Amino acid sequence: MQDNLVYLNYWERKELLKSGVPKFFLIRWWLSSELCEVEQVIFNTIKNRDTILDVGAGDLKIMQKMKQAGYSGQYHTQDIGAEFKYEYTTLNEIKHQYSAILCLDIIEHLQLTEGLAMIHKMIGLLAPGGVIILQTPNGRCVRSPLASDMTHIHCYNINDLWSYLTCMGLQVEGYRVVFEAKQKTWNQRMIEIVGKYIITRILGLDYADNIILIGYKQSVK
């Protein structure tokens, strides 16, 4: 079953990609006790949702930030780790649907078949009209995501993941995410501009470190 997911809607996806993809705007991530630009996008998407499932919640920092920013709905967490307390250890334990699901920097730790199976499982746990937010390293980044972390197994490019989710019936928007300081000097900005030109125009790669896909499930009519 999982092997079949790799080629699910394969030719439909190819035709969709041929017809053109949306523009994926660049947003920034920086280390901060408050919401950075990426986290603000996430918060704006989920702030009015009454239930959230955070898949692979890790150290719970995202949950803490969302609550500090004003999220007041029901926030449940899932993770296989034992260092923190979570509502669930596996997705199979969950018997009800959520209006928002977060899965941030998780699917790259799985083989492609397992990652896609996880995406299908999460979409099944998403209520009609709900939203799923996936963040993962950018497979087209000039800095190889596989080289930076030995636990990274498979990386996705934004066009393929967008088309996969779209062909599953979701309304999808996406962003490319760059890791950089909130404030930069003039020299740093000039060096960045030259570097980005070389990476994109000459090497044909991307300088964005991560990608985010936001998928909206259709409401029941």
C-alpha positions in Angstrom: 0.0 0.0 0.0 2.7 2.5 1.0 4.7 1.8 -2.3 1.5 2.8 -4.2 1.4 6.2 -2.5 4.6 7.2 -4.3 3.0 7.0 -7.7 -0.5 8.0 -6.6 -1.9 10.5 -9.2 1.5 10.4 -10.9 0.5 11.6 -14.4 -2.1 14.0 -13.0 0.7 15.5 -11.0 3.0 15.7 -14.0 0.3 17.5 -16.0 -0.3 19.9 -13.1 3.4 20.8 -12.9 3.5 21.4 -16.7 0.6 23.8 -16.4 2.6 25.9 -14.0 3.1 26.3 -10.2 2.2 29.3 -8.0 4.8 31.7 -6.8 6.2 30.6 -3.5 7.2 33.7 -1.6 10.2 33.9 0.6 9.8 34.3 4.4 12.4 34.3 7.2 13.1 32.3 10.3 15.3 33.6 13.1 15.9 32.4 16.6 13.7 34.4 19.0 11.6 34.1 22.2 8.8 35.8 20.2 7.2 34.8 16.9 9.6 35.1 14.0 8.2 35.7 10.5 7.6 32.0 9.7 5.9 31.4 13.1 3.7 34.5 12.6 2.4 32.9 9.3 1.7 29.7 11.2 0.0 31.5 14.0 -2.2 33.6 11.6 -3.3 30.4 9.9 -4.3 28.5 13.1 -5.3 31.2 15.6 -9.0 30.9 15.0 -9.1 27.1 14.8 -10.7 25.5 17.9 -8.5 22.3 17.9 -4.9 21.7 16.9 -2.8 18.5 16.7 0.9 19.1 16.7 2.6 16.0 15.2 6.2 15.5 16.2 5.8 18.2 18.8 9.4 17.7 20.1 10.4 20.1 22.8 7.0 21.8 22.8 8.4 25.2 22.0 6.0 25.8 19.1 3.1 25.0 21.4 4.4 27.4 24.0 4.9 30.2 21.4 1.5 29.7 19.9 -0.1 29.9 23.4 2.0 33.0 24.4 0.8 34.7 21.1 -2.8 34.2 22.2 -4.0 30.8 20.9 -6.7 29.7 23.3 -8.1 26.6 21.7 -7.5 22.9 22.4 -3.9 22.1 21.6 -2.9 18.4 21.6 0.6 17.0 20.9 2.0 13.8 19.5 5.6 12.5 19.6 7.4 9.2 20.0 9.9 10.7 22.4 10.1 10.2 26.1 11.7 13.5 27.2 8.4 15.5 27.3 4.8 14.7 28.0 2.4 14.4 25.0 -1.2 13.5 24.6 -0.3 10.8 22.0 2.7 8.7 21.1 1.3 7.5 17.7 -1.2 8.7 15.2 -3.0 5.4 15.4 -4.2 6.3 19.0 -6.2 9.3 17.7 -9.9 8.7 17.1 -11.2 12.1 16.3 -10.5 14.9 13.8 -8.8 18.3 14.3 -9.4 21.6 12.6 -5.7 22.2 12.3 -2.7 19.9 12.2 1.0 21.0 12.4 3.8 18.8 11.2 7.0 20.8 11.4 10.4 19.3 10.4 9.2 15.7 10.8 8.7 14.0 7.4 12.3 14.3 6.4 13.2 11.8 9.1 11.2 9.1 7.3 11.7 7.2 4.0 9.6 8.6 1.2 6.9 5.8 1.4 6.6 6.3 5.2 6.5 10.1 4.9 3.7 10.0 2.3 1.8 7.4 4.4 2.1 9.8 7.4 0.8 12.7 5.3 -2.2 10.6 4.2 -2.9 9.6 7.9 -2.8 13.2 9.0 -5.1 14.4 6.3 -7.5 11.6 7.4 -7.4 13.2 10.9 -8.2 16.6 9.5 -11.8 17.8 9.9 -13.6 19.1 6.8 -12.6 22.7 6.3 -9.4 22.1 8.3 -5.9 23.1 7.5 -2.6 21.1 7.6 0.8 22.9 7.8 3.9 20.9 6.7 7.4 22.3 7.1 10.4 20.4 5.9 13.9 21.1 4.5 14.1 22.3 1.0 15.4 19.5 -1.3 16.7 22.0 -3.8 18.7 24.1 -1.3 22.4 24.6 -2.3 23.3 23.6 1.3 22.3 19.9 1.2 19.7 19.1 4.0 20.9 15.5 3.9 24.5 16.6 4.7 23.5 18.8 7.7 21.8 16.2 9.8 22.4 12.4 9.8 18.8 11.8 10.8 17.5 13.4 7.6 16.5 10.5 5.2 14.4 12.1 2.4 14.0 15.7 1.3 11.2 17.2 -0.7 11.1 20.0 -3.3 8.3 22.4 -3.0 6.9 21.9 -6.5 6.5 18.1 -6.1 5.0 18.4 -2.6 2.6 21.1 -3.7 1.4 19.0 -6.7 1.1 15.9 -4.5 -1.1 17.7 -1.9 -3.1 19.5 -4.6 -3.9 16.2 -6.3 -5.2 14.9 -3.0 -7.9 17.5 -3.2 -6.3 20.2 -0.9 -6.2 23.9 -1.7 -2.5 24.5 -1.2 -0.2 27.6 -0.8 3.4 27.5 0.0 6.5 29.5 1.1 10.2 29.1 0.9 12.0 29.7 4.2 15.4 31.2 4.7 17.3 31.1 8.0 18.8 34.5 8.6 19.3 37.2 11.3 16.4 39.6 11.8 18.8 42.6 11.5 21.7 42.7 9.0 24.5 45.1 8.1 24.8 46.7 4.7 27.8 44.5 3.8 25.9 41.4 4.8 23.0 42.4 2.5 25.3 43.0 -0.4 27.0 39.7 0.0 23.6 38.0 0.2 22.4 39.6 -3.0 25.5 38.4 -4.9 25.3 34.9 -3.4 21.6 34.5 -4.2 22.2 35.6 -7.8 24.9 32.9 -8.2 22.9 30.2 -6.6 19.7 30.8 -8.6 20.9 32.2 -11.9 24.1 30.3 -12.4 23.8 27.1 -10.4 20.0 26.7 -10.9 19.5 25.9 -7.2 17.7 27.5 -4.3 19.1 29.3 -1.3 16.0 28.8 0.9 16.7 26.3 3.6 13.1 25.1 4.3 9.7 24.9 2.7 6.2 25.3 4.1 3.1 24.0 2.5 -0.4 25.0 3.9 -3.2 22.8 2.7 -6.9 23.4 3.2 -9.3 20.5 3.2 -12.6 21.1 1.5 -15.7 21.6 3.7 -18.6 19.2 3.4 -21.3 20.6 1.2 
